[in-house]
Amino acid sequence: MTSALRRLALPALLMTLLAGCGLTGPDTYELGEKDIQVDEGEEFTLSVPVDTAMGEWWYLTSPEPDPDVVRKTDKREDIEADDDAVGSGSGTDFFDFKAVGPGTTKIRLIQCPHGACAGGGDAGGPVTPSAVPSGSPTPAEKYRATIHTYTVTVSKP
């Protein structure tokens, strides 16, 4: 390799290596990661498992996070459906947020097994656990709504 090629190869190699730094997209936090620290302006995602075959859904619930600290930007899902059964499948729900200002807030996601929640969901209004009629047995834990709380601290970069 000539000296001119070597002089060009090293900067090209360094630029290729550095090009991927910090360009991997928003950080993703899974169900067990409840304490989140991000910088102002950063985007991040909460990732939760969903079993649509069992009628399970997830929603952002009240009280909603402080809009001066974080804002929800999107909700997406990635469902792996069984081709042989309509309505079957499981996968992941993704809740996307942007850190807009310094401070600490809580994000509450409610996990709703079939029939365990009441309210508007994505159509509007808060989603809350359904009441159990008096005199009825309390449903087993896997059939009850569960609220998962994430504490998000946003710092100035």
Sequence and secondary structure as in RCSB ss.txt:
>XXXX:A:sequence
MTSALRRLALPALLMTLLAGCGLTGPDTYELGEKDIQVDEGEEFTLSVPVDTAMGEWWYLTSPEPDPDVVRKTDK
REDIEADDDAVGSGSGTDFFDFKAVGPGTTKIRLIQCPHGACAGGGDAGGPVTPSAVPSGSPTPAEKYRATIHTY
TVTVSKP
>XXXX:A:secstr
  HHHHHHHHHHHHHHHHHTTT S SEEE TT  EEEEETT EEEEEEEE GGGT EEEE SS   TTTEEEEEE
EEEEE  TTSTT  EEEEEEEEEE SSEEEEEEEEEE TT EEE GGGSS EEE    TTS    GGGS EEEEE
EEEEE  
